[in-house]
Amino acid sequence: MNLADLKTVESILRPAGFDFKKSLGQNFLINDAVCPQMAAAACDGDMGVLEIGPGIGVLTVELSKVAKRVVAIELDDRLRKILPKSLAECDNVEVIFGDAMKLDLNEIIKEKFADCNKVCVCANLPYYITSPIIMMLLESKLPIENITVMVQKEAAERLCAEVGSRESGAITVAVNYYAEPEILFEVDRQSFMPAPKVDSAVIKLNVRKAPSIKVNDEKRFFSLVKAAFAQRRKTFVNTVSNTTGFSKDKIREALHNLNISPTVRSEQLTMEQLAEISNNLN
Ligand code: SAM
């Protein structure tokens, strides 16, 4: 059964009375070149794969061919009837029904992948929660090698931008703190059913063993970063003083100590400079 074939997808979904829910980000892949490429980029035969949102299992099947074991988490209960049939031939796959944002993924990894050398996350993410899912995966400090996911093209550009470039934002800094990001390939909107209004891209976040920079207080660092990118048109001093309790003088002093111009914009700052400012403001 080719789950990327439009007629096959329709023949599975129609009898079940399944209609796509936009609120769940349901755009299913119907391009059979994409999932094998994603699976090959994400994992190998010693690895366990955590998939978020299998849909009817088009990516799950390809992951099961490459990986040792696949655990797929699906929120939509209506797929309870469909997935056992579409994944009938995959004996190394388990589906857990629940919300990936609420389940204890550390516990799932510990319990389900005890016999796997390494673990990764691979998914065609529901676009309505792309950033929260990626941040949750990184902040949970899961024992994973990489996060290989399909996201909207614009999100891919932001997530994988260089910190210190115009495209960077708070999430770029957070991603770079925990991982080395790369864009693998682009995917045309016509590769999905229903077709979304934008193109997509597959990105790989290679999770670091230790953060890319040293900060004295992680919580303070991330709240400073969030504040720094909250008002993109303003200078760093203005936006940070508007959105935190620090006075302009105190922020200017921190910049002066680090030889950074008082008129600098947040998007011009490097990871190291952001870390130094955060440590200095402490
Ligand atoms: N993997 C399939 C594919 O590539 O065709 C489906 C991808 S579709 C973009 C996103 C999937 O995520 C849907 O199956 C949707 O029901 C599921 N989903 C949405 N929110 C979820 C959540 N919070 N936890 C788990 N799955 C979720």
Residues whose N, C-alpha, C, O or C-beta is under 5 A from the ligand:
A	BS01	SAM	L24 G25 Q26 N27 F28 L29 I52 G53 P54 G55 I56 V58 L59 I73 E74 L75 D76 G98 D99 A100 M101 N124 L125 P126
